Amino acid sequence: MVERESQDDLNAILKAASDPTRRKILTMLAQHGPLRVTDIARQFDMSLNSVSKHIKVLETAELVQRRTEWREHLIEVRMAPLSAIDTWFAELRSIWALRLDALEAALEDPDDD
């Protein structure tokens, strides 16, 4: 079972990734590598401040990290926290596999009415 701290991390990750704008930001960063905040903001029909707020949510969930080079703020994706989602899905898959195995056994048992 997932520990409490891991559950909190998973909750933060899922909450951060629940917004389509934040998912698009993550996808952009995964595809293109680190980008300046202004370059990210150009891809959206919203203010720089609004995009910065989305980035802050992603930073809080540790899905991205900010690196400052001179006066530029570069944002890069962090893939490691996504392992919490993989772990959760693996648990779900194992639960369903057990249920399906039990169902298959019940359907194959000719003595069971």
C-alpha positions as CSV (number, residue, x, y, z in Angstrom):
1,M,0.0,0.0,0.0
2,V,1.2,3.6,-0.7
3,E,2.5,5.5,2.3
4,R,0.9,8.7,3.5
5,E,3.7,10.9,2.2
6,S,3.6,9.1,-1.2
7,Q,-0.2,9.6,-1.2
8,D,0.2,13.3,-0.6
9,D,2.8,13.5,-3.4
10,L,0.5,11.6,-5.7
11,N,-2.4,13.9,-4.8
12,A,-0.3,17.0,-5.6
13,I,0.9,15.6,-8.9
14,L,-2.6,14.6,-10.0
15,K,-4.0,17.9,-9.0
16,A,-1.3,19.8,-10.8
17,A,-1.8,17.7,-13.9
18,S,-5.6,17.9,-13.9
19,D,-5.5,21.3,-15.6
20,P,-5.2,21.2,-19.5
21,T,-2.9,24.2,-19.5
22,R,-0.5,22.6,-17.1
23,R,-0.6,19.4,-19.0
24,K,0.3,21.3,-22.2
25,I,3.1,23.0,-20.4
26,L,4.5,19.7,-19.2
27,T,4.2,18.3,-22.7
28,M,6.0,21.3,-24.2
29,L,8.8,20.9,-21.8
30,A,9.1,17.2,-22.3
31,Q,9.2,17.7,-26.1
32,H,11.5,20.8,-26.3
33,G,13.5,20.7,-23.1
34,P,14.0,23.7,-20.8
35,L,12.1,26.9,-22.0
36,R,12.0,30.4,-20.8
37,V,8.8,31.5,-19.0
38,T,8.2,34.0,-21.8
39,D,8.5,31.3,-24.5
40,I,6.0,29.2,-22.6
41,A,3.6,32.1,-22.2
42,R,3.7,32.9,-26.0
43,Q,1.9,29.5,-26.6
44,F,-1.2,30.5,-24.6
45,D,-3.9,33.1,-25.0
46,M,-3.4,34.4,-21.4
47,S,-1.3,36.8,-19.5
48,L,2.3,36.1,-18.5
49,N,1.1,36.3,-14.9
50,S,-1.5,33.6,-15.4
51,V,1.1,31.3,-17.1
52,S,3.5,32.0,-14.2
53,K,0.8,30.9,-11.7
54,H,0.3,27.6,-13.6
55,I,4.1,27.1,-13.6
56,K,4.1,27.7,-9.8
57,V,1.6,24.9,-9.3
58,L,3.8,22.6,-11.3
59,E,6.8,23.7,-9.2
60,T,4.9,23.0,-6.0
61,A,4.1,19.5,-7.2
62,E,7.8,19.2,-8.2
63,L,6.9,18.4,-11.8
64,V,9.1,21.2,-13.0
65,Q,12.0,23.1,-11.7
66,R,13.2,26.7,-12.3
67,R,16.7,27.5,-13.2
68,T,17.9,31.1,-13.4
69,E,20.6,32.0,-15.9
70,W,21.4,35.7,-15.8
71,R,18.0,37.3,-16.0
72,E,16.3,34.4,-17.7
73,H,14.1,31.9,-15.9
74,L,14.3,28.5,-17.5
75,I,11.7,25.9,-16.7
76,E,12.4,22.2,-17.1
77,V,10.3,19.1,-16.6
78,R,11.1,16.7,-13.8
79,M,10.1,13.2,-14.8
80,A,11.1,11.4,-11.5
81,P,7.9,12.5,-9.6
82,L,5.8,10.8,-12.3
83,S,6.9,7.4,-10.8
84,A,4.3,8.0,-8.1
85,I,1.6,7.7,-10.8
86,D,3.3,4.6,-12.2
87,T,3.3,3.0,-8.7
88,W,-0.4,3.8,-8.2
89,F,-1.3,2.4,-11.7
90,A,0.7,-0.7,-11.0
91,E,-1.3,-1.3,-7.7
92,L,-4.5,-0.8,-9.6
93,R,-3.4,-3.2,-12.3
94,S,-2.5,-5.9,-9.8
95,I,-5.9,-5.5,-8.0
96,W,-7.8,-5.9,-11.3
97,A,-5.6,-8.8,-12.4
98,L,-6.5,-10.6,-9.2
99,R,-10.2,-9.9,-9.7
100,L,-10.1,-11.0,-13.3
101,D,-8.2,-14.2,-12.3
102,A,-10.9,-15.0,-9.7
103,L,-13.7,-14.3,-12.2
104,E,-12.0,-16.5,-14.8
105,A,-11.6,-19.3,-12.2
106,A,-15.3,-19.0,-11.2
107,L,-16.4,-19.1,-14.8
108,E,-14.3,-22.2,-15.5
109,D,-15.5,-24.2,-12.4
110,P,-18.2,-26.5,-13.7
111,D,-19.3,-27.5,-10.1
112,D,-20.0,-23.9,-9.0
113,D,-23.6,-22.9,-9.7
